Amino acid sequence: MAELNSENPKKAVLVLEDGSYFFGEGFGAVGEAQGELVFNTGMTGYVEALTDPSYAGQILMMTYPLIGNYGVCKEDYESDGIKVEGFVVREACETPSNWRSEKSLPEFLEEYGVPGIQGVDTRMLTKKIRIYGAMKSTLVVYENGDEPNIQDLIDKTKRQPAITEIDVVPKVCVKEPKIIEAGQKLDVVLVDCGVKWSIIRLLQNYANIILVPYNTPA
C-alpha cells in the first residue's frame, strides 16, 4: 500500500461484499457510494471512462498506477458528466500538465459529487476481481478524524441489490427526442440506452441523427 499523507483532510475506505476492506486517502467529494466494483486496464482515457454511461451503477477502478496526470478536458467526455458511482486509483494526480486541461481529476469528481479513493493496492484488488468476479462494494470518503463503522458498511454492502437487478438506463438516456443535424442526406433514429458521444460523432459523418429515449414506442 502506498504511504498515506497524514495531513490530507480526507480519508476513505473501500468495503467489499466478502467482508474485506481497504483504507486510503480520499479525493473528490466527501460522501458514500455503492456499486459493483469493476476495473479498467487503460493507461489513458480515464475521462472517457468516468463519463461512459455503461459504467453507471458501478465503482470504477483503474489498473494503471497514476491517473489524472493530463487533467480533464470536456472534449473527451462520453456523456454530459460523470456516470460512475465512485473511483478507485493507486495514485491521483492533483497537478496535471496539459495545455488542454480545464480542471484536475479531484476537482472533476468533486464537481459531480463523486467520491474517490487512492493509496490502495489496485493490483491486488484487480487480481481479486479477476479470480472471484465483480463484487458489490461501498466507497466512503470522510473527513480526517471521523471513524466509519466498518461492520455497518459490510452489512450494507451485502444488502445491495445486484447490478443485474438495477435498471440504470433511465438515468443515462435522453428524456425527450433530440435532433442532431449533420448536413447529411440520410436520417437515422438512434434509441438511447446510454449511447456514448463518440458513437454519435461517428454517425454524424454519415447521417443526421434523431436521438430518442429508450422507451419510445415504435
LUMDO-590541 format. One record per residue (C-alpha): residue number from 0; residue in three letters; x, y, z. Coordinates in pm, 1 decimal, padded with zeros to 6 digits. Example, Ala and Ser with C-alpha at 12.3 -4.5 7.8 and 13.67 -1.06 7.14 Angstrom:
BEGIN
<r><resi>0</resi><resn>ala</resn><x>01230.0</x><y>-00450.0</y><z>00780.0</z></r>
<r><resi>1</resi><resn>ser</resn><x>01367.0</x><y>-00106.0</y><z>00714.0</z></r>
REM end
This chain:
BEGIN
<r><resi>0</resi><resn>met</resn><x>00000.0</x><y>00000.0</y><z>00000.0</z></r>
<r><resi>1</resi><resn>ala</resn><x>00123.5</x><y>00348.7</y><z>-00085.0</z></r>
<r><resi>2</resi><resn>glu</resn><x>00228.3</x><y>00571.6</y><z>00204.2</z></r>
<r><resi>3</resi><resn>leu</resn><x>-00064.7</x><y>00789.5</y><z>00304.7</z></r>
<r><resi>4</resi><resn>asn</resn><x>-00044.6</x><y>01161.5</y><z>00369.7</z></r>
<r><resi>5</resi><resn>ser</resn><x>-00146.5</x><y>01220.9</y><z>00731.9</z></r>
<r><resi>6</resi><resn>glu</resn><x>-00218.2</x><y>01587.6</y><z>00650.8</z></r>
<r><resi>7</resi><resn>asn</resn><x>-00481.0</x><y>01502.9</y><z>00390.3</z></r>
<r><resi>8</resi><resn>pro</resn><x>-00815.6</x><y>01617.7</y><z>00538.6</z></r>
<r><resi>9</resi><resn>lys</resn><x>-00999.9</x><y>01343.0</y><z>00351.9</z></r>
<r><resi>10</resi><resn>lys</resn><x>-00978.5</x><y>00974.3</y><z>00434.2</z></r>
<r><resi>11</resi><resn>ala</resn><x>-01152.3</x><y>00688.2</y><z>00259.8</z></r>
<r><resi>12</resi><resn>val</resn><x>-01239.3</x><y>00322.3</y><z>00290.8</z></r>
<r><resi>13</resi><resn>leu</resn><x>-01344.9</x><y>00070.2</y><z>00026.9</z></r>
<r><resi>14</resi><resn>val</resn><x>-01558.3</x><y>-00218.7</y><z>00153.3</z></r>
<r><resi>15</resi><resn>leu</resn><x>-01632.7</x><y>-00535.4</y><z>-00046.1</z></r>
<r><resi>16</resi><resn>glu</resn><x>-01918.7</x><y>-00780.2</y><z>-00005.9</z></r>
<r><resi>17</resi><resn>asp</resn><x>-01682.3</x><y>-01059.3</y><z>00103.3</z></r>
<r><resi>18</resi><resn>gly</resn><x>-01605.3</x><y>-00859.8</y><z>00419.4</z></r>
<r><resi>19</resi><resn>ser</resn><x>-01266.3</x><y>-00725.8</y><z>00313.8</z></r>
<r><resi>20</resi><resn>tyr</resn><x>-01198.4</x><y>-00352.7</y><z>00343.1</z></r>
<r><resi>21</resi><resn>phe</resn><x>-00919.1</x><y>-00115.1</y><z>00248.3</z></r>
<r><resi>22</resi><resn>phe</resn><x>-00830.9</x><y>00227.5</y><z>00387.4</z></r>
<r><resi>23</resi><resn>gly</resn><x>-00680.0</x><y>00501.6</y><z>00174.0</z></r>
<r><resi>24</resi><resn>glu</resn><x>-00680.9</x><y>00874.0</y><z>00105.1</z></r>
<r><resi>25</resi><resn>gly</resn><x>-00999.5</x><y>01035.4</y><z>-00011.8</z></r>
<r><resi>26</resi><resn>phe</resn><x>-01028.5</x><y>01273.6</y><z>-00306.3</z></r>
<r><resi>27</resi><resn>gly</resn><x>-01319.3</x><y>01419.2</y><z>-00493.4</z></r>
<r><resi>28</resi><resn>ala</resn><x>-01642.3</x><y>01453.6</y><z>-00297.9</z></r>
<r><resi>29</resi><resn>val</resn><x>-01699.4</x><y>01360.8</y><z>00065.6</z></r>
<r><resi>30</resi><resn>gly</resn><x>-01976.4</x><y>01103.0</y><z>00080.4</z></r>
<r><resi>31</resi><resn>glu</resn><x>-02075.7</x><y>00742.8</y><z>00026.8</z></r>
<r><resi>32</resi><resn>ala</resn><x>-02120.0</x><y>00548.4</y><z>-00296.6</z></r>
<r><resi>33</resi><resn>gln</resn><x>-02238.8</x><y>00196.1</y><z>-00362.8</z></r>
<r><resi>34</resi><resn>gly</resn><x>-02199.4</x><y>-00014.3</y><z>-00673.2</z></r>
<r><resi>35</resi><resn>glu</resn><x>-02036.1</x><y>-00310.0</y><z>-00840.3</z></r>
<r><resi>36</resi><resn>leu</resn><x>-01655.1</x><y>-00282.4</y><z>-00830.1</z></r>
<r><resi>37</resi><resn>val</resn><x>-01505.2</x><y>-00327.6</y><z>-01177.8</z></r>
<r><resi>38</resi><resn>phe</resn><x>-01170.1</x><y>-00242.0</y><z>-01333.2</z></r>
<r><resi>39</resi><resn>asn</resn><x>-01039.9</x><y>-00074.3</y><z>-01648.0</z></r>
<r><resi>40</resi><resn>thr</resn><x>-00689.7</x><y>-00150.7</y><z>-01780.9</z></r>
<r><resi>41</resi><resn>gly</resn><x>-00644.8</x><y>00162.8</y><z>-01992.7</z></r>
<r><resi>42</resi><resn>met</resn><x>-00321.7</x><y>00360.3</y><z>-01949.5</z></r>
<r><resi>43</resi><resn>thr</resn><x>-00511.4</x><y>00669.9</y><z>-02064.5</z></r>
<r><resi>44</resi><resn>gly</resn><x>-00876.6</x><y>00751.7</y><z>-02126.7</z></r>
<r><resi>45</resi><resn>tyr</resn><x>-00987.2</x><y>00798.2</y><z>-01766.5</z></r>
<r><resi>46</resi><resn>val</resn><x>-01207.3</x><y>01095.2</y><z>-01860.9</z></r>
<r><resi>47</resi><resn>glu</resn><x>-01383.1</x><y>00885.6</y><z>-02124.0</z></r>
<r><resi>48</resi><resn>ala</resn><x>-01424.7</x><y>00601.7</y><z>-01873.9</z></r>
<r><resi>49</resi><resn>leu</resn><x>-01561.5</x><y>00824.0</y><z>-01598.1</z></r>
<r><resi>50</resi><resn>thr</resn><x>-01822.7</x><y>00971.1</y><z>-01833.3</z></r>
<r><resi>51</resi><resn>asp</resn><x>-01908.6</x><y>00641.5</y><z>-02006.7</z></r>
<r><resi>52</resi><resn>pro</resn><x>-02279.4</x><y>00563.6</y><z>-01944.3</z></r>
<r><resi>53</resi><resn>ser</resn><x>-02206.0</x><y>00190.0</y><z>-01945.6</z></r>
<r><resi>54</resi><resn>tyr</resn><x>-02033.1</x><y>00231.8</y><z>-01606.8</z></r>
<r><resi>55</resi><resn>ala</resn><x>-02349.3</x><y>00364.2</y><z>-01438.5</z></r>
<r><resi>56</resi><resn>gly</resn><x>-02416.9</x><y>00177.8</y><z>-01115.8</z></r>
<r><resi>57</resi><resn>gln</resn><x>-02053.7</x><y>00073.7</y><z>-01081.9</z></r>
<r><resi>58</resi><resn>ile</resn><x>-01745.9</x><y>00181.2</y><z>-00885.8</z></r>
<r><resi>59</resi><resn>leu</resn><x>-01460.8</x><y>00200.8</y><z>-01133.6</z></r>
<r><resi>60</resi><resn>met</resn><x>-01100.4</x><y>00108.2</y><z>-01056.2</z></r>
<r><resi>61</resi><resn>met</resn><x>-00811.2</x><y>00192.2</y><z>-01289.6</z></r>
<r><resi>62</resi><resn>thr</resn><x>-00521.2</x><y>-00054.0</y><z>-01302.1</z></r>
<r><resi>63</resi><resn>tyr</resn><x>-00265.1</x><y>00198.5</y><z>-01431.2</z></r>
<r><resi>64</resi><resn>pro</resn><x>-00079.1</x><y>00335.1</y><z>-01124.8</z></r>
<r><resi>65</resi><resn>leu</resn><x>-00102.2</x><y>00711.3</y><z>-01194.7</z></r>
<r><resi>66</resi><resn>ile</resn><x>-00431.4</x><y>00863.8</y><z>-01304.0</z></r>
<r><resi>67</resi><resn>gly</resn><x>-00507.3</x><y>01230.0</y><z>-01371.3</z></r>
<r><resi>68</resi><resn>asn</resn><x>-00169.2</x><y>01349.7</y><z>-01498.4</z></r>
<r><resi>69</resi><resn>tyr</resn><x>-00316.5</x><y>01517.3</y><z>-01808.2</z></r>
<r><resi>70</resi><resn>gly</resn><x>-00617.6</x><y>01664.0</y><z>-01631.9</z></r>
<r><resi>71</resi><resn>val</resn><x>-00972.7</x><y>01684.3</y><z>-01761.0</z></r>
<r><resi>72</resi><resn>cys</resn><x>-01092.4</x><y>01828.5</y><z>-02092.9</z></r>
<r><resi>73</resi><resn>lys</resn><x>-01460.5</x><y>01846.3</y><z>-02187.1</z></r>
<r><resi>74</resi><resn>glu</resn><x>-01380.3</x><y>01744.6</y><z>-02544.2</z></r>
<r><resi>75</resi><resn>asp</resn><x>-01305.1</x><y>01397.0</y><z>-02407.9</z></r>
<r><resi>76</resi><resn>tyr</resn><x>-01644.7</x><y>01346.0</y><z>-02240.3</z></r>
<r><resi>77</resi><resn>glu</resn><x>-01857.0</x><y>01049.4</y><z>-02348.7</z></r>
<r><resi>78</resi><resn>ser</resn><x>-02171.8</x><y>01198.4</y><z>-02191.7</z></r>
<r><resi>79</resi><resn>asp</resn><x>-02284.3</x><y>01510.3</y><z>-02008.3</z></r>
<r><resi>80</resi><resn>gly</resn><x>-02091.1</x><y>01423.7</y><z>-01691.2</z></r>
<r><resi>81</resi><resn>ile</resn><x>-01951.5</x><y>01153.2</y><z>-01465.0</z></r>
<r><resi>82</resi><resn>lys</resn><x>-02158.7</x><y>00834.5</y><z>-01466.3</z></r>
<r><resi>83</resi><resn>val</resn><x>-01958.7</x><y>00609.2</y><z>-01231.2</z></r>
<r><resi>84</resi><resn>glu</resn><x>-02065.6</x><y>00588.9</y><z>-00867.1</z></r>
<r><resi>85</resi><resn>gly</resn><x>-01709.7</x><y>00605.4</y><z>-00729.7</z></r>
<r><resi>86</resi><resn>phe</resn><x>-01347.0</x><y>00596.0</y><z>-00843.4</z></r>
<r><resi>87</resi><resn>val</resn><x>-01052.4</x><y>00386.2</y><z>-00720.5</z></r>
<r><resi>88</resi><resn>val</resn><x>-00689.1</x><y>00453.7</y><z>-00816.3</z></r>
<r><resi>89</resi><resn>arg</resn><x>-00340.2</x><y>00381.5</y><z>-00690.4</z></r>
<r><resi>90</resi><resn>glu</resn><x>-00243.7</x><y>00749.4</y><z>-00712.2</z></r>
<r><resi>91</resi><resn>ala</resn><x>-00446.5</x><y>01051.4</y><z>-00823.5</z></r>
<r><resi>92</resi><resn>cys</resn><x>-00254.2</x><y>01340.7</y><z>-00978.6</z></r>
<r><resi>93</resi><resn>glu</resn><x>-00360.7</x><y>01679.8</y><z>-00842.6</z></r>
<r><resi>94</resi><resn>thr</resn><x>-00131.9</x><y>01892.4</y><z>-01063.6</z></r>
<r><resi>95</resi><resn>pro</resn><x>-00190.2</x><y>01794.3</y><z>-01428.1</z></r>
<r><resi>96</resi><resn>ser</resn><x>00041.5</x><y>01909.5</y><z>-01706.3</z></r>
<r><resi>97</resi><resn>asn</resn><x>-00151.0</x><y>01954.8</y><z>-02031.6</z></r>
<r><resi>98</resi><resn>trp</resn><x>-00242.4</x><y>02266.8</y><z>-02225.6</z></r>
<r><resi>99</resi><resn>arg</resn><x>-00589.3</x><y>02120.0</y><z>-02293.7</z></r>
<r><resi>100</resi><resn>ser</resn><x>-00666.9</x><y>02060.7</y><z>-01927.1</z></r>
<r><resi>101</resi><resn>glu</resn><x>-00958.3</x><y>02255.4</y><z>-01780.6</z></r>
<r><resi>102</resi><resn>lys</resn><x>-00950.0</x><y>02110.6</y><z>-01428.2</z></r>
<r><resi>103</resi><resn>ser</resn><x>-00780.7</x><y>01843.3</y><z>-01219.6</z></r>
<r><resi>104</resi><resn>leu</resn><x>-00918.1</x><y>01494.3</y><z>-01162.7</z></r>
<r><resi>105</resi><resn>pro</resn><x>-01004.4</x><y>01561.0</y><z>-00794.0</z></r>
<r><resi>106</resi><resn>glu</resn><x>-01184.9</x><y>01882.5</y><z>-00894.9</z></r>
<r><resi>107</resi><resn>phe</resn><x>-01377.5</x><y>01690.2</y><z>-01160.7</z></r>
<r><resi>108</resi><resn>leu</resn><x>-01500.9</x><y>01430.1</y><z>-00913.2</z></r>
<r><resi>109</resi><resn>glu</resn><x>-01592.0</x><y>01693.7</y><z>-00656.6</z></r>
<r><resi>110</resi><resn>glu</resn><x>-01789.4</x><y>01888.5</y><z>-00917.7</z></r>
<r><resi>111</resi><resn>tyr</resn><x>-02015.9</x><y>01587.9</y><z>-00977.1</z></r>
<r><resi>112</resi><resn>gly</resn><x>-02033.7</x><y>01472.1</y><z>-00616.1</z></r>
<r><resi>113</resi><resn>val</resn><x>-01838.9</x><y>01151.6</y><z>-00678.9</z></r>
<r><resi>114</resi><resn>pro</resn><x>-01608.2</x><y>01008.9</y><z>-00408.9</z></r>
<r><resi>115</resi><resn>gly</resn><x>-01264.3</x><y>00869.5</y><z>-00492.5</z></r>
<r><resi>116</resi><resn>ile</resn><x>-01001.8</x><y>00670.1</y><z>-00305.2</z></r>
<r><resi>117</resi><resn>gln</resn><x>-00627.2</x><y>00648.9</y><z>-00367.7</z></r>
<r><resi>118</resi><resn>gly</resn><x>-00338.7</x><y>00475.3</y><z>-00194.7</z></r>
<r><resi>119</resi><resn>val</resn><x>-00489.1</x><y>00127.2</y><z>-00217.0</z></r>
<r><resi>120</resi><resn>asp</resn><x>-00330.0</x><y>-00177.6</y><z>-00379.1</z></r>
<r><resi>121</resi><resn>thr</resn><x>-00514.8</x><y>-00175.5</y><z>-00711.0</z></r>
<r><resi>122</resi><resn>arg</resn><x>-00301.8</x><y>-00462.4</y><z>-00843.0</z></r>
<r><resi>123</resi><resn>met</resn><x>-00419.0</x><y>-00689.6</y><z>-00562.5</z></r>
<r><resi>124</resi><resn>leu</resn><x>-00779.5</x><y>-00576.1</y><z>-00599.4</z></r>
<r><resi>125</resi><resn>thr</resn><x>-00770.6</x><y>-00636.8</y><z>-00974.1</z></r>
<r><resi>126</resi><resn>lys</resn><x>-00643.1</x><y>-00991.1</y><z>-00920.2</z></r>
<r><resi>127</resi><resn>lys</resn><x>-00917.9</x><y>-01045.4</y><z>-00662.7</z></r>
<r><resi>128</resi><resn>ile</resn><x>-01188.1</x><y>-00937.4</y><z>-00907.1</z></r>
<r><resi>129</resi><resn>arg</resn><x>-01031.0</x><y>-01139.0</y><z>-01188.7</z></r>
<r><resi>130</resi><resn>ile</resn><x>-01048.4</x><y>-01453.4</y><z>-00975.7</z></r>
<r><resi>131</resi><resn>tyr</resn><x>-01379.3</x><y>-01405.9</y><z>-00794.3</z></r>
<r><resi>132</resi><resn>gly</resn><x>-01563.5</x><y>-01175.4</y><z>-01034.2</z></r>
<r><resi>133</resi><resn>ala</resn><x>-01702.4</x><y>-00825.3</y><z>-00991.3</z></r>
<r><resi>134</resi><resn>met</resn><x>-01816.6</x><y>-00757.4</y><z>-00634.5</z></r>
<r><resi>135</resi><resn>lys</resn><x>-02069.2</x><y>-00533.8</y><z>-00467.9</z></r>
<r><resi>136</resi><resn>ser</resn><x>-01884.7</x><y>-00257.4</y><z>-00286.5</z></r>
<r><resi>137</resi><resn>thr</resn><x>-01919.5</x><y>00059.4</y><z>-00082.4</z></r>
<r><resi>138</resi><resn>leu</resn><x>-01681.1</x><y>00355.4</y><z>-00101.9</z></r>
<r><resi>139</resi><resn>val</resn><x>-01684.2</x><y>00617.9</y><z>00172.1</z></r>
<r><resi>140</resi><resn>val</resn><x>-01483.3</x><y>00940.9</y><z>00174.2</z></r>
<r><resi>141</resi><resn>tyr</resn><x>-01485.6</x><y>01114.1</y><z>00512.5</z></r>
<r><resi>142</resi><resn>glu</resn><x>-01311.3</x><y>01397.0</y><z>00692.8</z></r>
<r><resi>143</resi><resn>asn</resn><x>-00994.3</x><y>01317.7</y><z>00885.7</z></r>
<r><resi>144</resi><resn>gly</resn><x>-01097.1</x><y>01245.5</y><z>01245.4</z></r>
<r><resi>145</resi><resn>asp</resn><x>-01424.4</x><y>01073.8</y><z>01159.0</z></r>
<r><resi>146</resi><resn>glu</resn><x>-01440.8</x><y>00697.8</y><z>01200.8</z></r>
<r><resi>147</resi><resn>pro</resn><x>-01680.9</x><y>00495.8</y><z>00982.5</z></r>
<r><resi>148</resi><resn>asn</resn><x>-01843.6</x><y>00184.7</y><z>01128.3</z></r>
<r><resi>149</resi><resn>ile</resn><x>-01684.8</x><y>-00089.3</y><z>00919.5</z></r>
<r><resi>150</resi><resn>gln</resn><x>-01925.3</x><y>-00365.5</y><z>01022.7</z></r>
<r><resi>151</resi><resn>asp</resn><x>-02224.6</x><y>-00148.9</y><z>00931.6</z></r>
<r><resi>152</resi><resn>leu</resn><x>-02067.0</x><y>-00080.6</y><z>00592.5</z></r>
<r><resi>153</resi><resn>ile</resn><x>-02002.8</x><y>-00452.6</y><z>00534.4</z></r>
<r><resi>154</resi><resn>asp</resn><x>-02365.0</x><y>-00534.2</y><z>00620.4</z></r>
<r><resi>155</resi><resn>lys</resn><x>-02491.2</x><y>-00253.5</y><z>00398.0</z></r>
<r><resi>156</resi><resn>thr</resn><x>-02270.2</x><y>-00372.9</y><z>00111.8</z></r>
<r><resi>157</resi><resn>lys</resn><x>-02401.9</x><y>-00727.9</y><z>00136.7</z></r>
<r><resi>158</resi><resn>arg</resn><x>-02761.1</x><y>-00598.4</y><z>00122.9</z></r>
<r><resi>159</resi><resn>gln</resn><x>-02703.1</x><y>-00410.1</y><z>-00201.8</z></r>
<r><resi>160</resi><resn>pro</resn><x>-02905.8</x><y>-00530.9</y><z>-00499.1</z></r>
<r><resi>161</resi><resn>ala</resn><x>-02701.4</x><y>-00693.9</y><z>-00773.1</z></r>
<r><resi>162</resi><resn>ile</resn><x>-02625.0</x><y>-00475.9</y><z>-01075.0</z></r>
<r><resi>163</resi><resn>thr</resn><x>-02843.1</x><y>-00708.8</y><z>-01284.4</z></r>
<r><resi>164</resi><resn>glu</resn><x>-03140.3</x><y>-00610.5</y><z>-01067.3</z></r>
<r><resi>165</resi><resn>ile</resn><x>-03094.0</x><y>-00236.5</y><z>-01123.2</z></r>
<r><resi>166</resi><resn>asp</resn><x>-03232.7</x><y>-00054.5</y><z>-01426.6</z></r>
<r><resi>167</resi><resn>val</resn><x>-02975.3</x><y>00218.7</y><z>-01492.0</z></r>
<r><resi>168</resi><resn>val</resn><x>-03094.7</x><y>00304.8</y><z>-01843.4</z></r>
<r><resi>169</resi><resn>pro</resn><x>-03340.7</x><y>00578.0</y><z>-01732.5</z></r>
<r><resi>170</resi><resn>lys</resn><x>-03051.0</x><y>00754.6</y><z>-01558.4</z></r>
<r><resi>171</resi><resn>val</resn><x>-02827.0</x><y>00774.2</y><z>-01865.1</z></r>
<r><resi>172</resi><resn>cys</resn><x>-03058.4</x><y>00833.0</y><z>-02161.8</z></r>
<r><resi>173</resi><resn>val</resn><x>-03217.6</x><y>01146.6</y><z>-02303.7</z></r>
<r><resi>174</resi><resn>lys</resn><x>-03555.7</x><y>01236.9</y><z>-02159.4</z></r>
<r><resi>175</resi><resn>glu</resn><x>-03708.5</x><y>01363.6</y><z>-02485.0</z></r>
<r><resi>176</resi><resn>pro</resn><x>-03629.0</x><y>01335.8</y><z>-02857.6</z></r>
<r><resi>177</resi><resn>lys</resn><x>-03334.8</x><y>01538.5</y><z>-02983.6</z></r>
<r><resi>178</resi><resn>ile</resn><x>-03245.1</x><y>01613.5</y><z>-03346.1</z></r>
<r><resi>179</resi><resn>ile</resn><x>-02874.2</x><y>01637.4</y><z>-03427.8</z></r>
<r><resi>180</resi><resn>glu</resn><x>-02826.4</x><y>01795.0</y><z>-03770.4</z></r>
<r><resi>181</resi><resn>ala</resn><x>-02508.2</x><y>01692.3</y><z>-03950.3</z></r>
<r><resi>182</resi><resn>gly</resn><x>-02577.5</x><y>01820.3</y><z>-04301.7</z></r>
<r><resi>183</resi><resn>gln</resn><x>-02619.4</x><y>01465.9</y><z>-04435.7</z></r>
<r><resi>184</resi><resn>lys</resn><x>-02877.1</x><y>01321.3</y><z>-04678.1</z></r>
<r><resi>185</resi><resn>leu</resn><x>-02971.4</x><y>01029.1</y><z>-04456.5</z></r>
<r><resi>186</resi><resn>asp</resn><x>-03160.7</x><y>01036.6</y><z>-04126.6</z></r>
<r><resi>187</resi><resn>val</resn><x>-03102.2</x><y>00775.6</y><z>-03856.6</z></r>
<r><resi>188</resi><resn>val</resn><x>-03317.1</x><y>00715.9</y><z>-03549.7</z></r>
<r><resi>189</resi><resn>leu</resn><x>-03093.7</x><y>00627.0</y><z>-03254.7</z></r>
<r><resi>190</resi><resn>val</resn><x>-03259.8</x><y>00473.0</y><z>-02948.9</z></r>
<r><resi>191</resi><resn>asp</resn><x>-03062.3</x><y>00598.6</y><z>-02649.9</z></r>
<r><resi>192</resi><resn>cys</resn><x>-02988.8</x><y>00324.1</y><z>-02397.2</z></r>
<r><resi>193</resi><resn>gly</resn><x>-02675.2</x><y>00504.3</y><z>-02281.9</z></r>
<r><resi>194</resi><resn>val</resn><x>-02504.1</x><y>00578.9</y><z>-02611.3</z></r>
<r><resi>195</resi><resn>lys</resn><x>-02155.8</x><y>00732.5</y><z>-02593.0</z></r>
<r><resi>196</resi><resn>trp</resn><x>-02092.5</x><y>01070.0</y><z>-02753.4</z></r>
<r><resi>197</resi><resn>ser</resn><x>-01809.7</x><y>00922.6</y><z>-02962.8</z></r>
<r><resi>198</resi><resn>ile</resn><x>-02063.1</x><y>00693.5</y><z>-03132.3</z></r>
<r><resi>199</resi><resn>ile</resn><x>-02285.0</x><y>00991.7</y><z>-03207.3</z></r>
<r><resi>200</resi><resn>arg</resn><x>-01989.3</x><y>01182.9</y><z>-03351.5</z></r>
<r><resi>201</resi><resn>leu</resn><x>-01906.5</x><y>00886.6</y><z>-03574.4</z></r>
<r><resi>202</resi><resn>leu</resn><x>-02264.1</x><y>00858.8</y><z>-03701.1</z></r>
<r><resi>203</resi><resn>gln</resn><x>-02265.7</x><y>01229.6</y><z>-03785.0</z></r>
<r><resi>204</resi><resn>asn</resn><x>-02017.1</x><y>01154.5</y><z>-04062.6</z></r>
<r><resi>205</resi><resn>tyr</resn><x>-02291.6</x><y>00963.6</y><z>-04244.7</z></r>
<r><resi>206</resi><resn>ala</resn><x>-02633.0</x><y>01078.7</y><z>-04125.3</z></r>
<r><resi>207</resi><resn>asn</resn><x>-02843.7</x><y>01326.0</y><z>-03934.4</z></r>
<r><resi>208</resi><resn>ile</resn><x>-02945.9</x><y>01175.4</y><z>-03600.6</z></r>
<r><resi>209</resi><resn>ile</resn><x>-03282.2</x><y>01164.0</y><z>-03429.6</z></r>
<r><resi>210</resi><resn>leu</resn><x>-03197.6</x><y>01065.9</y><z>-03072.1</z></r>
<r><resi>211</resi><resn>val</resn><x>-03495.0</x><y>00924.0</y><z>-02881.1</z></r>
<r><resi>212</resi><resn>pro</resn><x>-03542.9</x><y>00787.4</y><z>-02526.7</z></r>
<r><resi>213</resi><resn>tyr</resn><x>-03515.7</x><y>00412.8</y><z>-02464.2</z></r>
<r><resi>214</resi><resn>asn</resn><x>-03891.4</x><y>00380.1</y><z>-02401.9</z></r>
<r><resi>215</resi><resn>thr</resn><x>-04004.1</x><y>00547.3</y><z>-02725.6</z></r>
<r><resi>216</resi><resn>pro</resn><x>-04284.8</x><y>00340.8</y><z>-02886.4</z></r>
<r><resi>217</resi><resn>ala</resn><x>-04235.5</x><y>00200.8</y><z>-03235.9</z></r>
REM end
